[in-house]
Amino acid sequence: MTKRAINDVQSFLTYVETDGNRTYQIVNVELLLRRHNPQSVISFLQELQKDYGKALSELIQEDKTNSRINELVAKRFRVKMAINTILNYGKDKEAA
């Protein structure tokens, strides 16, 4: 993957807390992509997304007003977008 594609994926997996004091990386995807092929990274991200989904389900059953629900939904969405970005890079590469 190109540096630009990796940066795009990492952008989805990084966010700044609302108070602006801390930047949080869900996953350092650049490091993963250096050591593993894109399909392995996608599999890992899919497992992470499932784990967030399970935690979300449990949290919803416990307390639907808990603010962590927002955090888990956002993380699941960001992981999904990162997966889509990696997949789309692979499709674009094949088409070229």
C-alpha atoms as one frame of an Amber mdcrd trajectory, in Angstrom:
protein
   0.000   0.000   0.000   1.131   3.531  -0.654   1.942   5.937   2.148  -1.071
   8.053   1.177  -3.441   5.065   1.359  -2.039   4.077   4.747  -2.487   7.649
   5.983  -6.110   7.602   4.796  -6.746   4.378   6.707  -4.977   5.739   9.802
  -7.092   8.899   9.656 -10.210   6.813  10.184  -8.573   5.034  13.109  -7.482
   8.228  14.886  -9.598  10.801  16.676  -9.191  13.752  18.989 -11.141  13.759
  22.237 -13.862  16.407  22.419 -11.872  18.608  24.794  -9.031  18.569  22.249
  -6.404  17.542  24.794  -5.694  14.047  23.566  -5.374  12.273  20.239  -6.403
   8.635  20.405  -5.382   5.887  17.971  -7.748   2.941  17.869  -5.055   0.951
  16.037  -1.660   1.858  14.588  -2.428   0.476  11.145   0.855   1.609   9.616
   2.755  -0.724  11.915   0.334  -3.574  11.189   0.591  -3.121   7.422   4.401
  -3.185   7.615   4.326  -6.562   9.342   1.250  -8.206   7.788  -0.505  -8.350
   4.457  -3.639  -6.228   3.929  -5.984  -9.241   4.161  -4.623 -10.158   7.596
  -5.078  -6.562   8.752  -8.650  -6.580   7.424  -9.352  -9.815   9.339  -7.968
  -8.256  12.509 -10.072  -5.116  12.033 -13.184  -7.226  11.427 -12.564  -9.067
  14.705 -12.083  -5.742  16.464 -15.362  -4.531  14.984 -17.128  -7.678  16.262
 -15.680  -7.111  19.743 -16.961  -3.537  19.734 -20.347  -4.856  18.588 -20.529
  -7.331  21.477 -19.568  -4.640  23.979 -22.160  -2.342  22.440 -24.896  -4.973
  22.729 -24.057  -5.634  26.365 -23.982  -1.932  27.164 -27.336  -1.325  25.478
 -28.883  -4.128  27.511 -27.493  -2.657  30.735 -28.119   1.061  30.257 -29.377
   2.655  27.045 -28.434   6.129  28.305 -24.737   5.352  28.882 -22.482   7.767
  26.968 -20.046   4.934  26.129 -22.612   3.816  23.533 -21.690   6.861  21.443
 -18.010   6.014  21.730 -18.513   2.382  20.686 -20.732   3.320  17.738 -18.116
   5.816  16.565 -15.293   3.281  16.920 -17.251   0.617  15.004 -17.952   3.109
  12.224 -14.312   4.211  12.056 -13.083   0.613  11.894 -15.607  -0.155   9.130
 -14.428   2.855   7.121 -10.800   1.761   7.555 -11.700  -1.717   6.289 -13.506
  -0.221   3.297 -10.521   2.006   2.519  -8.141  -0.974   2.480 -10.557  -2.990
   0.336 -11.050  -0.112  -2.094  -7.287   0.336  -2.400  -7.023  -3.330  -3.359
  -9.786  -2.974  -5.961  -8.211   0.176  -7.424  -4.858  -1.580  -7.609  -6.388
  -4.567  -9.425  -8.197  -2.310 -11.909  -4.995  -0.487 -12.839
